[in-house]
Amino acid sequence: MSALTTVHESLPYIDAEPTPAQRAAAEALIAAELSSSEASPSDSLLPPLREPNFSPLIAQELDRVAAQQPLRGIDLKRYEEQEELSDAASLEDRQNALALAYTTNTYLTSRHTHLSLLDSFGKNAWLVGNWQTEAELAALERDLAEAKRQIEIVNNGRRRVQEEVGGEMRGLEETWKRGVGRVLETEIAVEGLRQQVLERRRAGGGE
């Protein structure tokens, strides 16, 4: 696990807030540690995105959007009302007009069928879809509430445990500080005695 993503346990309920000077000193130490580390800041980031492999149609549509060109939809001219043919129209023109009329009739018939089905069953399908969506939303809200409850239980447990041992922790910290102070005092006293011994030896050698 990268040092940038390692989670360290803390005691937020009994530890005092650091002073600005302490925070600045800690941040300076962290920056110095990171500068000397071989880990890259990108180690804690998500992996790079996979190179997309779009189909030709999708690529063409993306190019159109990038070029800000208007969308060319379905040609609706075939469904528009046709102009009446003149008596002098050729056989080919009449055949084309007949084919367009068949196309228009098929489209309008299909559209009428779809609208009839939507009018008959669309409301119920819409209500059922809404009911299913509401059920999924209610389930997600229950899961969210349960997760929040579990988090609150864990945080309350941590607070209770830390407050129960807070006095002991503070006592141990004071004992440790006194012990460190005594060690320093002892080292200073030893160094003073060593200097006195050296001075007496020099004085004795000089006589």
N, C-alpha and C positions, 0 to 999 in steps of 0.2 A: 504494500500500500504506500502511495506517495505521502511524503511528509506534509504536503499541502492539503491532503484530504483526511489525515488522521484526526480523529475526534478524541480530545482529552477530557477526562472527567474533571469537574469543578465542583466547588462547594458554594454556590451562590447565596445560600440562605444564612450562612454564618461567616463567610469571608467579607471583610470590609471592602468598600469600593476603593480602587487604587487612586492615589492622588494624580494630578496632571503630570507631575515630575516622574512618578513611578510608571505611569502609562507611557510617557515619552521614552524612558529608559528601556522599557520592555519592547517597545516597537523598534527602537534602535538595535537591540540585540537580535530581534527577529529578522530585521533587514540585513544585518551582518551575516547571520546564519544562512539566509537565502542566497546572498551574493556568493558565499563560499561553497554552496551546494551545487552538485552537478545536475540536480533535477531541474527540468525545464518547467516554466510556469504552465505550459500547455499540458503537462502530465495530468492535471486535475480537470482538464476540459473534456468535452465529449469527443469521440473519434470523428475524423473528417467525414463529411457526407459522401455517400457513394455516388459515383458518376452516373447521372441519369442516362437511360437508354430509351428514349421516346420513339414511338412509332412514327412513320413519315407523316401521317395525318396530324398527330399531336404536334410534331415539330413544325409543320406548316402553320397550324393555328397559333402556336407560340410566336412564330415569326410575324404573323399578321398583327397580333396584339402588340408586339414590340415596335412594329412600324406604324402603329396607331391607324390602321386601315379599318374602315367600317366592315361590319359583318354582313356577308352576302348570304341571306337565308334562302329558304325555298322559294323558287319562282312561282308566284301566285297567279301569273297571267293565265295559266291553263285553267284556272278555276273561275276566272272572271266571265261575265256575260259576253257572249260573242256578238260581233256585229253581223247584221243580216247580209247574206250574200246576194249579190245582184244576179239578175237572170242570165247575165253573160258570163258568170263564173265558170271556170273550167271544171272538169271532172276531178282533177287532182285537188283543187281547192275545196270542192264539196266533200271529198273523202277525208281531207285533213280536218274540216269543220266537224264532220261526223265523229271522227276519232276524239276530238277535243270535247264534243258533247258527251260521249260515253265516259270520258275521264271525269268530267265535271259531275255527271250523274252518279258515278261510283263514289266520288269523294263526298258529295252531299248526302248520299244514302248512308255511308259509313258514319259521317258526322252526326246525322240524325239519330242513328242507332246508339252511338256513344252518349249523346246528350240524354236520350231516353233512359239508358242504363244509369247514368249519373243521377238523373232526377229520381229514379226509383230506388236505387241502392246506395247512392253516394252519401246521403246523410247518415245512414246507419254505419257505413264503412268509416266515415269521418269520426263518428262518435266512438266507435270501437277503437280506432287508432288513438284518439285522445285518451280513452280509458287506459289503454296499454301504456301510453307515455306517462300518464299520471301515476300508474302503478310502479313503473320503473323509477320515476322521480321520488316517490314515497320510499321505495326500498333504498335508494341512494342516500336520501336524507336520514333514514334510520341508521344506515352504516356510518354516515358522518357523525351523527349524534353519539353512537356507540364508541367510535374512535376518539371523539373529544372527551367522552366520559373516562375512557381508559387512560388517556393522557393526563387528565386531571387527577385520577387515582394515583398514577405513578408520581406525578409532581408533588401531590400531598404526602405520599409515602416518603419521597426524598426529603421534603421539608421536615417531616416529623423525625426521621432518622438523624438528619443533620442537626436539628435543634436539640435532640436528646444527647448527642455526643459533643455538642458545641462547647460546653463547659470543659469537658475533658480535653478537647482539641486545643482550646485556649490555654489550659494548664500545661499541656505538653509543649506547646509553643513557647510559653514563658520559661519552662524548665530548660528547653533547648537553648533559648537565648542566654539564660544564666550560665548554662554549661559552656557555651561558646565563649562567653565573656571570661569565665574562669580559665578556660584553656588559653585565651589570649593573655590574660594576666600572668599565668604560669610561664608562658613562653617569654614574656617581657622580663619576668623576674629571673628566669634561667639565663637569658641573654645578658642581663645586668651582672649576674654572678660570674658569667664567663668573662665579661670584660674586666671585672675586678681581679679575677684570677690571672688574666693575661697581664694586667698592669702590675700586679705584685711580682709576677715572674720577671717582667722587664726590670722592675725596680731591684729585685734581688740579684739579677744578673749584672746590673750596672754597678752594684756595690762590690 
